[in-house]
Amino acid sequence: MDTHKFFAFVLMPFDSKFNDLYKFGIKEAAAEIGIHAERVDEQIYSEGILERIYRQIEVADIIIADMTGQNPNVFYEVGYAHAKEKLCILLTANSDDIPFDLKHQRHIVYSDSIQELKHQLTENLEWAKKEIENIEKSHIQVNLKNVFGYLDKSKFSAQGDVHFTIDLSNESNNTSAEIDAIYFYTTKAWNLYQDNKICPSTESDLPIYEIRHFLNSPMRRLHKNSWAQIKFNLKRTLALATKGEELKDSYRVHGTTNLRLSTSEGNFDYELPIDIMVDEIPF
């Protein structure tokens, strides 16, 4: 039995209209899978409220933030959580409330449905627990720092080029497990490039993906408080005029990819959700 009691700190506007959403959508979903979720207004404390919020963000295992209405306080607190490299799950009733530079982060659009929120949040919290367990065992935290795409369009085809920046960090007091290999999983349509060279690939050993690409590791181990970065890009044909397919000015690329660290302590899988628009370069 899992004896670790995870703590999720919840950021949302101080408005009574969110109370049922919090109680029945967030708090219940968390409790059912062994996570204690709490807002700052449920706590007893002596310091100022801002100091309390910052301290709770720092000690929380997971941050759950409702971005509905683009509340400036919530946005600021989410920025602080990201600066502290916390695991964040963003919520919103309207997808337009998620800022452009956070759309590649894991988020839930619940459309004012508490049932939908509870269902999606349960899945996302299970993911967060797995991420925390990976970090505790490997001493390596994986963070999708940035993802963006370009569209190369001619009269005959539309080619997508998606660029990734992934940070590897060790915030623990121990040296990480030794990294033997790094793999990135996609569907078969994508080719992966690192340092402008196509990377080797083979059939996936994970059932929900088709191709496993090999990435060069920036280092073998991460010592305490150290950091490394991986940059690469994926290319694929999005449409062909010769097949009667429409050549659009932009394409949505979305889904879930997987980064695997194969280490001396075993394999550690990190799911990376992707949801971006691939557009032509405006010049």
TIVEX-43566 format. One record per residue (C-alpha): residue number from 1; residue in one letter; z, x, y. Coordinates in Angstrom, 1 decimal. Example, Ala and Ser with C-alpha at 12.3 -4.5 7.8 and 13.67 -1.06 7.14 Angstrom:
2
<site nr="1" rest="a" pz="7.8" px="12.3" py="-4.5"/>
<site nr="2" rest="s" pz="7.1" px="13.7" py="-1.1"/>
! end
This chain:
283
<site nr="1" rest="m" pz="0.0" px="0.0" py="0.0"/>
<site nr="2" rest="d" pz="-0.8" px="1.2" py="3.5"/>
<site nr="3" rest="t" pz="2.5" px="2.0" py="5.2"/>
<site nr="4" rest="h" pz="1.0" px="3.1" py="8.5"/>
<site nr="5" rest="k" pz="1.5" px="0.4" py="11.2"/>
<site nr="6" rest="f" pz="-1.4" px="0.7" py="13.6"/>
<site nr="7" rest="f" pz="-0.9" px="-0.2" py="17.3"/>
<site nr="8" rest="a" pz="-3.7" px="-1.9" py="19.3"/>
<site nr="9" rest="f" pz="-3.1" px="-2.2" py="23.0"/>
<site nr="10" rest="v" pz="-5.0" px="-5.1" py="24.6"/>
<site nr="11" rest="l" pz="-6.5" px="-5.0" py="28.1"/>
<site nr="12" rest="m" pz="-7.6" px="-8.3" py="29.6"/>
<site nr="13" rest="p" pz="-7.3" px="-10.2" py="32.9"/>
<site nr="14" rest="f" pz="-3.9" px="-11.8" py="33.7"/>
<site nr="15" rest="d" pz="-5.3" px="-15.3" py="33.5"/>
<site nr="16" rest="s" pz="-3.9" px="-18.2" py="31.5"/>
<site nr="17" rest="k" pz="-7.4" px="-19.1" py="30.3"/>
<site nr="18" rest="f" pz="-7.3" px="-16.0" py="28.1"/>
<site nr="19" rest="n" pz="-4.0" px="-17.0" py="26.4"/>
<site nr="20" rest="d" pz="-5.4" px="-18.9" py="23.4"/>
<site nr="21" rest="l" pz="-8.1" px="-16.3" py="23.0"/>
<site nr="22" rest="y" pz="-5.5" px="-13.6" py="22.8"/>
<site nr="23" rest="k" pz="-3.0" px="-15.4" py="20.6"/>
<site nr="24" rest="f" pz="-5.4" px="-17.0" py="18.0"/>
<site nr="25" rest="g" pz="-8.4" px="-14.7" py="18.3"/>
<site nr="26" rest="i" pz="-7.0" px="-11.2" py="18.8"/>
<site nr="27" rest="k" pz="-3.4" px="-11.1" py="17.8"/>
<site nr="28" rest="e" pz="-3.9" px="-13.2" py="14.6"/>
<site nr="29" rest="a" pz="-6.9" px="-11.1" py="13.5"/>
<site nr="30" rest="a" pz="-5.0" px="-7.9" py="14.0"/>
<site nr="31" rest="a" pz="-1.8" px="-9.1" py="12.3"/>
<site nr="32" rest="e" pz="-3.8" px="-10.2" py="9.2"/>
<site nr="33" rest="i" pz="-4.9" px="-6.7" py="8.5"/>
<site nr="34" rest="g" pz="-1.7" px="-4.9" py="9.4"/>
<site nr="35" rest="i" pz="-2.3" px="-4.0" py="13.0"/>
<site nr="36" rest="h" pz="0.3" px="-4.8" py="15.8"/>
<site nr="37" rest="a" pz="-1.6" px="-6.0" py="18.9"/>
<site nr="38" rest="e" pz="0.2" px="-6.3" py="22.2"/>
<site nr="39" rest="r" pz="-0.4" px="-6.8" py="25.9"/>
<site nr="40" rest="v" pz="1.6" px="-5.2" py="28.6"/>
<site nr="41" rest="d" pz="3.1" px="-8.6" py="29.7"/>
<site nr="42" rest="e" pz="4.8" px="-8.9" py="26.3"/>
<site nr="43" rest="q" pz="6.7" px="-5.6" py="26.7"/>
<site nr="44" rest="i" pz="10.0" px="-4.8" py="28.4"/>
<site nr="45" rest="y" pz="9.9" px="-1.6" py="30.5"/>
<site nr="46" rest="s" pz="11.4" px="0.0" py="33.6"/>
<site nr="47" rest="e" pz="8.5" px="2.0" py="35.1"/>
<site nr="48" rest="g" pz="5.7" px="0.6" py="37.2"/>
<site nr="49" rest="i" pz="3.1" px="-1.6" py="35.5"/>
<site nr="50" rest="l" pz="0.3" px="0.9" py="36.0"/>
<site nr="51" rest="e" pz="2.3" px="3.8" py="34.6"/>
<site nr="52" rest="r" pz="3.2" px="1.6" py="31.7"/>
<site nr="53" rest="i" pz="-0.4" px="0.6" py="31.0"/>
<site nr="54" rest="y" pz="-1.5" px="4.3" py="31.1"/>
<site nr="55" rest="r" pz="1.3" px="5.3" py="28.7"/>
<site nr="56" rest="q" pz="0.5" px="2.5" py="26.3"/>
<site nr="57" rest="i" pz="-3.2" px="3.5" py="26.3"/>
<site nr="58" rest="e" pz="-2.2" px="7.1" py="25.5"/>
<site nr="59" rest="v" pz="0.0" px="6.1" py="22.5"/>
<site nr="60" rest="a" pz="-2.2" px="3.3" py="21.1"/>
<site nr="61" rest="d" pz="-4.3" px="3.9" py="18.0"/>
<site nr="62" rest="i" pz="-6.9" px="1.3" py="19.2"/>
<site nr="63" rest="i" pz="-7.8" px="-0.2" py="22.5"/>
<site nr="64" rest="i" pz="-9.1" px="-3.8" py="22.6"/>
<site nr="65" rest="a" pz="-10.5" px="-4.7" py="26.0"/>
<site nr="66" rest="d" pz="-11.9" px="-8.0" py="27.2"/>
<site nr="67" rest="m" pz="-14.6" px="-7.3" py="29.8"/>
<site nr="68" rest="t" pz="-15.3" px="-11.0" py="30.5"/>
<site nr="69" rest="g" pz="-15.8" px="-11.6" py="34.3"/>
<site nr="70" rest="q" pz="-16.0" px="-7.8" py="35.0"/>
<site nr="71" rest="n" pz="-12.4" px="-7.6" py="36.1"/>
<site nr="72" rest="p" pz="-12.0" px="-4.4" py="38.1"/>
<site nr="73" rest="n" pz="-8.6" px="-3.6" py="36.7"/>
<site nr="74" rest="v" pz="-9.8" px="-3.9" py="33.1"/>
<site nr="75" rest="f" pz="-12.8" px="-1.8" py="33.9"/>
<site nr="76" rest="y" pz="-10.6" px="1.0" py="35.4"/>
<site nr="77" rest="e" pz="-8.3" px="0.9" py="32.4"/>
<site nr="78" rest="v" pz="-11.2" px="1.1" py="30.0"/>
<site nr="79" rest="g" pz="-12.5" px="4.1" py="31.9"/>
<site nr="80" rest="y" pz="-9.1" px="5.8" py="31.5"/>
<site nr="81" rest="a" pz="-9.1" px="5.0" py="27.8"/>
<site nr="82" rest="h" pz="-12.5" px="6.5" py="27.3"/>
<site nr="83" rest="a" pz="-11.4" px="9.6" py="29.3"/>
<site nr="84" rest="k" pz="-8.6" px="9.9" py="26.7"/>
<site nr="85" rest="e" pz="-11.2" px="9.5" py="23.9"/>
<site nr="86" rest="k" pz="-9.4" px="6.5" py="22.5"/>
<site nr="87" rest="l" pz="-11.1" px="4.2" py="19.9"/>
<site nr="88" rest="c" pz="-12.2" px="1.2" py="22.0"/>
<site nr="89" rest="i" pz="-13.4" px="-2.2" py="21.0"/>
<site nr="90" rest="l" pz="-14.9" px="-4.1" py="23.9"/>
<site nr="91" rest="l" pz="-15.0" px="-7.9" py="24.0"/>
<site nr="92" rest="t" pz="-16.9" px="-10.3" py="26.2"/>
<site nr="93" rest="a" pz="-18.0" px="-13.9" py="26.4"/>
<site nr="94" rest="n" pz="-21.2" px="-12.8" py="28.1"/>
<site nr="95" rest="s" pz="-23.2" px="-9.7" py="27.2"/>
<site nr="96" rest="d" pz="-24.1" px="-9.2" py="30.9"/>
<site nr="97" rest="d" pz="-20.5" px="-8.2" py="31.5"/>
<site nr="98" rest="i" pz="-20.8" px="-5.0" py="29.5"/>
<site nr="99" rest="p" pz="-21.9" px="-2.2" py="31.9"/>
<site nr="100" rest="f" pz="-25.2" px="-0.5" py="31.1"/>
<site nr="101" rest="d" pz="-23.5" px="2.8" py="30.4"/>
<site nr="102" rest="l" pz="-21.2" px="1.2" py="27.8"/>
<site nr="103" rest="k" pz="-23.7" px="-0.9" py="26.0"/>
<site nr="104" rest="h" pz="-24.0" px="1.7" py="23.3"/>
<site nr="105" rest="q" pz="-20.3" px="1.5" py="22.7"/>
<site nr="106" rest="r" pz="-18.9" px="-0.9" py="20.0"/>
<site nr="107" rest="h" pz="-18.6" px="-4.4" py="21.5"/>
<site nr="108" rest="i" pz="-18.3" px="-8.0" py="20.5"/>
<site nr="109" rest="v" pz="-20.0" px="-11.0" py="22.2"/>
<site nr="110" rest="y" pz="-18.0" px="-14.0" py="21.2"/>
<site nr="111" rest="s" pz="-19.5" px="-16.7" py="23.5"/>
<site nr="112" rest="d" pz="-16.2" px="-18.5" py="24.1"/>
<site nr="113" rest="s" pz="-15.7" px="-19.0" py="20.4"/>
<site nr="114" rest="i" pz="-12.3" px="-18.0" py="19.2"/>
<site nr="115" rest="q" pz="-13.4" px="-18.3" py="15.6"/>
<site nr="116" rest="e" pz="-16.4" px="-16.0" py="16.2"/>
<site nr="117" rest="l" pz="-14.1" px="-13.5" py="18.0"/>
<site nr="118" rest="k" pz="-11.6" px="-13.5" py="15.2"/>
<site nr="119" rest="h" pz="-14.4" px="-12.9" py="12.6"/>
<site nr="120" rest="q" pz="-16.1" px="-10.1" py="14.4"/>
<site nr="121" rest="l" pz="-12.9" px="-8.5" py="15.5"/>
<site nr="122" rest="t" pz="-11.5" px="-8.4" py="12.0"/>
<site nr="123" rest="e" pz="-14.6" px="-6.4" py="10.9"/>
<site nr="124" rest="n" pz="-14.3" px="-4.1" py="13.9"/>
<site nr="125" rest="l" pz="-10.6" px="-3.4" py="13.4"/>
<site nr="126" rest="e" pz="-11.3" px="-2.6" py="9.7"/>
<site nr="127" rest="w" pz="-13.8" px="0.0" py="11.0"/>
<site nr="128" rest="a" pz="-11.2" px="1.3" py="13.5"/>
<site nr="129" rest="k" pz="-8.6" px="1.8" py="10.7"/>
<site nr="130" rest="k" pz="-11.1" px="3.7" py="8.6"/>
<site nr="131" rest="e" pz="-12.0" px="5.9" py="11.7"/>
<site nr="132" rest="i" pz="-8.3" px="6.7" py="12.2"/>
<site nr="133" rest="e" pz="-7.8" px="7.6" py="8.6"/>
<site nr="134" rest="n" pz="-10.9" px="9.9" py="8.7"/>
<site nr="135" rest="i" pz="-9.5" px="11.6" py="11.8"/>
<site nr="136" rest="e" pz="-6.0" px="12.1" py="10.2"/>
<site nr="137" rest="k" pz="-7.5" px="13.6" py="7.1"/>
<site nr="138" rest="s" pz="-10.2" px="15.7" py="8.5"/>
<site nr="139" rest="h" pz="-8.7" px="16.4" py="12.0"/>
<site nr="140" rest="i" pz="-12.2" px="15.7" py="13.4"/>
<site nr="141" rest="q" pz="-12.9" px="12.9" py="15.8"/>
<site nr="142" rest="v" pz="-16.5" px="11.8" py="16.2"/>
<site nr="143" rest="n" pz="-17.6" px="10.3" py="19.5"/>
<site nr="144" rest="l" pz="-21.0" px="9.0" py="20.4"/>
<site nr="145" rest="k" pz="-21.1" px="10.4" py="23.9"/>
<site nr="146" rest="n" pz="-24.5" px="9.2" py="25.0"/>
<site nr="147" rest="v" pz="-27.7" px="7.6" py="23.6"/>
<site nr="148" rest="f" pz="-30.8" px="6.7" py="25.5"/>
<site nr="149" rest="g" pz="-34.5" px="6.2" py="24.7"/>
<site nr="150" rest="y" pz="-38.0" px="6.9" py="26.0"/>
<site nr="151" rest="l" pz="-41.2" px="5.0" py="25.2"/>
<site nr="152" rest="d" pz="-44.5" px="6.9" py="24.8"/>
<site nr="153" rest="k" pz="-47.2" px="4.3" py="25.0"/>
<site nr="154" rest="s" pz="-51.0" px="4.7" py="24.8"/>
<site nr="155" rest="k" pz="-53.8" px="2.2" py="24.2"/>
<site nr="156" rest="f" pz="-53.3" px="2.4" py="20.5"/>
<site nr="157" rest="s" pz="-49.6" px="2.8" py="19.9"/>
<site nr="158" rest="a" pz="-46.0" px="2.7" py="21.2"/>
<site nr="159" rest="q" pz="-43.7" px="5.5" py="20.1"/>
<site nr="160" rest="g" pz="-40.0" px="5.4" py="20.5"/>
<site nr="161" rest="d" pz="-37.9" px="8.6" py="21.1"/>
<site nr="162" rest="v" pz="-34.1" px="8.1" py="21.0"/>
<site nr="163" rest="h" pz="-31.8" px="10.9" py="22.1"/>
<site nr="164" rest="f" pz="-28.2" px="11.3" py="20.8"/>
<site nr="165" rest="t" pz="-25.3" px="13.3" py="22.1"/>
<site nr="166" rest="i" pz="-22.3" px="13.4" py="19.7"/>
<site nr="167" rest="d" pz="-19.0" px="15.1" py="20.4"/>
<site nr="168" rest="l" pz="-16.8" px="16.5" py="17.6"/>
<site nr="169" rest="s" pz="-13.2" px="17.2" py="18.7"/>
<site nr="170" rest="n" pz="-9.9" px="18.2" py="17.2"/>
<site nr="171" rest="e" pz="-6.9" px="16.8" py="19.1"/>
<site nr="172" rest="s" pz="-4.4" px="17.7" py="16.4"/>
<site nr="173" rest="n" pz="-2.2" px="20.8" py="16.0"/>
<site nr="174" rest="n" pz="-4.0" px="21.7" py="12.8"/>
<site nr="175" rest="t" pz="-7.3" px="23.4" py="12.0"/>
<site nr="176" rest="s" pz="-9.9" px="20.9" py="10.8"/>
<site nr="177" rest="a" pz="-11.4" px="20.7" py="7.3"/>
<site nr="178" rest="e" pz="-14.3" px="23.2" py="6.8"/>
<site nr="179" rest="i" pz="-17.6" px="21.5" py="7.5"/>
<site nr="180" rest="d" pz="-20.1" px="22.1" py="4.7"/>
<site nr="181" rest="a" pz="-22.9" px="19.9" py="6.0"/>
<site nr="182" rest="i" pz="-23.7" px="17.1" py="8.5"/>
<site nr="183" rest="y" pz="-25.9" px="14.2" py="7.6"/>
<site nr="184" rest="f" pz="-27.4" px="11.3" py="9.7"/>
<site nr="185" rest="y" pz="-28.5" px="8.1" py="8.0"/>
<site nr="186" rest="t" pz="-31.4" px="5.9" py="9.1"/>
<site nr="187" rest="t" pz="-34.2" px="3.7" py="7.8"/>
<site nr="188" rest="k" pz="-37.3" px="5.5" py="6.5"/>
<site nr="189" rest="a" pz="-39.3" px="4.9" py="9.7"/>
<site nr="190" rest="w" pz="-37.4" px="7.5" py="11.7"/>
<site nr="191" rest="n" pz="-38.0" px="11.3" py="11.9"/>
<site nr="192" rest="l" pz="-35.1" px="13.4" py="13.2"/>
<site nr="193" rest="y" pz="-35.5" px="16.4" py="15.4"/>
<site nr="194" rest="q" pz="-32.9" px="19.1" py="16.4"/>
<site nr="195" rest="d" pz="-33.8" px="21.9" py="18.9"/>
<site nr="196" rest="n" pz="-37.4" px="20.5" py="18.9"/>
<site nr="197" rest="k" pz="-37.8" px="21.1" py="15.1"/>
<site nr="198" rest="i" pz="-38.0" px="18.3" py="12.5"/>
<site nr="199" rest="c" pz="-35.0" px="18.3" py="10.2"/>
<site nr="200" rest="p" pz="-35.1" px="18.1" py="6.4"/>
<site nr="201" rest="s" pz="-34.5" px="14.7" py="4.9"/>
<site nr="202" rest="t" pz="-34.2" px="13.0" py="1.6"/>
<site nr="203" rest="e" pz="-33.5" px="9.6" py="0.1"/>
<site nr="204" rest="s" pz="-30.1" px="8.1" py="1.1"/>
<site nr="205" rest="d" pz="-27.2" px="8.1" py="-1.2"/>
<site nr="206" rest="l" pz="-25.7" px="5.2" py="0.8"/>
<site nr="207" rest="p" pz="-27.1" px="1.8" py="-0.3"/>
<site nr="208" rest="i" pz="-27.6" px="0.3" py="3.2"/>
<site nr="209" rest="y" pz="-29.7" px="3.2" py="4.5"/>
<site nr="210" rest="e" pz="-33.0" px="4.7" py="3.3"/>
<site nr="211" rest="i" pz="-33.1" px="8.2" py="4.6"/>
<site nr="212" rest="r" pz="-30.5" px="11.0" py="4.9"/>
<site nr="213" rest="h" pz="-31.3" px="13.7" py="7.5"/>
<site nr="214" rest="f" pz="-29.7" px="17.1" py="7.5"/>
<site nr="215" rest="l" pz="-28.3" px="18.4" py="10.8"/>
<site nr="216" rest="n" pz="-27.2" px="21.9" py="11.7"/>
<site nr="217" rest="s" pz="-23.5" px="22.1" py="12.4"/>
<site nr="218" rest="p" pz="-22.4" px="23.8" py="15.6"/>
<site nr="219" rest="m" pz="-19.5" px="25.4" py="13.8"/>
<site nr="220" rest="r" pz="-17.7" px="25.5" py="10.5"/>
<site nr="221" rest="r" pz="-14.2" px="24.6" py="11.6"/>
<site nr="222" rest="l" pz="-12.6" px="23.1" py="14.7"/>
<site nr="223" rest="h" pz="-9.3" px="24.7" py="15.7"/>
<site nr="224" rest="k" pz="-6.6" px="22.7" py="17.4"/>
<site nr="225" rest="n" pz="-7.7" px="21.2" py="20.8"/>
<site nr="226" rest="s" pz="-11.3" px="22.6" py="20.3"/>
<site nr="227" rest="w" pz="-14.6" px="20.7" py="20.8"/>
<site nr="228" rest="a" pz="-18.2" px="21.0" py="19.8"/>
<site nr="229" rest="q" pz="-21.4" px="19.0" py="20.5"/>
<site nr="230" rest="i" pz="-24.5" px="17.9" py="18.5"/>
<site nr="231" rest="k" pz="-27.7" px="16.9" py="20.2"/>
<site nr="232" rest="f" pz="-30.8" px="15.5" py="18.4"/>
<site nr="233" rest="n" pz="-33.4" px="12.9" py="18.8"/>
<site nr="234" rest="l" pz="-35.1" px="10.3" py="16.5"/>
<site nr="235" rest="k" pz="-38.8" px="9.4" py="16.7"/>
<site nr="236" rest="r" pz="-40.7" px="6.5" py="15.2"/>
<site nr="237" rest="t" pz="-43.8" px="4.3" py="15.8"/>
<site nr="238" rest="l" pz="-42.7" px="1.0" py="17.2"/>
<site nr="239" rest="a" pz="-46.1" px="-0.8" py="17.3"/>
<site nr="240" rest="l" pz="-49.7" px="-0.1" py="16.4"/>
<site nr="241" rest="a" pz="-52.6" px="-1.9" py="18.1"/>
<site nr="242" rest="t" pz="-54.8" px="-1.2" py="15.1"/>
<site nr="243" rest="k" pz="-52.5" px="-3.4" py="13.1"/>
<site nr="244" rest="g" pz="-52.7" px="-6.2" py="15.7"/>
<site nr="245" rest="e" pz="-49.2" px="-5.5" py="17.0"/>
<site nr="246" rest="e" pz="-48.4" px="-6.1" py="20.6"/>
<site nr="247" rest="l" pz="-47.8" px="-3.0" py="22.7"/>
<site nr="248" rest="k" pz="-44.8" px="-3.9" py="24.9"/>
<site nr="249" rest="d" pz="-43.4" px="-2.2" py="28.0"/>
<site nr="250" rest="s" pz="-39.9" px="-1.9" py="26.3"/>
<site nr="251" rest="y" pz="-38.3" px="-2.4" py="22.9"/>
<site nr="252" rest="r" pz="-34.8" px="-3.1" py="21.8"/>
<site nr="253" rest="v" pz="-33.4" px="-0.6" py="19.3"/>
<site nr="254" rest="h" pz="-30.2" px="-1.8" py="17.7"/>
<site nr="255" rest="g" pz="-28.3" px="-1.6" py="14.5"/>
<site nr="256" rest="t" pz="-25.7" px="0.7" py="12.9"/>
<site nr="257" rest="t" pz="-26.3" px="4.3" py="11.9"/>
<site nr="258" rest="n" pz="-23.9" px="6.6" py="10.0"/>
<site nr="259" rest="l" pz="-22.9" px="10.2" py="10.6"/>
<site nr="260" rest="r" pz="-21.4" px="11.9" py="7.5"/>
<site nr="261" rest="l" pz="-19.3" px="15.1" py="7.6"/>
<site nr="262" rest="s" pz="-19.3" px="16.7" py="4.2"/>
<site nr="263" rest="t" pz="-16.2" px="18.9" py="4.2"/>
<site nr="264" rest="s" pz="-13.8" px="20.9" py="2.0"/>
<site nr="265" rest="e" pz="-11.6" px="17.8" py="2.1"/>
<site nr="266" rest="g" pz="-14.3" px="15.4" py="1.0"/>
<site nr="267" rest="n" pz="-16.9" px="13.2" py="2.8"/>
<site nr="268" rest="f" pz="-16.0" px="11.4" py="6.0"/>
<site nr="269" rest="d" pz="-18.4" px="8.7" py="7.3"/>
<site nr="270" rest="y" pz="-18.5" px="7.6" py="10.9"/>
<site nr="271" rest="e" pz="-20.4" px="4.4" py="11.7"/>
<site nr="272" rest="l" pz="-22.2" px="4.5" py="15.1"/>
<site nr="273" rest="p" pz="-23.5" px="1.2" py="16.5"/>
<site nr="274" rest="i" pz="-26.7" px="1.5" py="18.6"/>
<site nr="275" rest="d" pz="-28.0" px="-1.1" py="21.0"/>
<site nr="276" rest="i" pz="-30.4" px="0.3" py="23.7"/>
<site nr="277" rest="m" pz="-33.7" px="-0.6" py="25.4"/>
<site nr="278" rest="v" pz="-36.5" px="2.0" py="25.0"/>
<site nr="279" rest="d" pz="-38.7" px="2.0" py="28.1"/>
<site nr="280" rest="e" pz="-41.5" px="4.0" py="29.6"/>
<site nr="281" rest="i" pz="-40.5" px="6.9" py="31.8"/>
<site nr="282" rest="p" pz="-41.2" px="5.6" py="35.4"/>
<site nr="283" rest="f" pz="-43.6" px="8.3" py="36.5"/>
! end
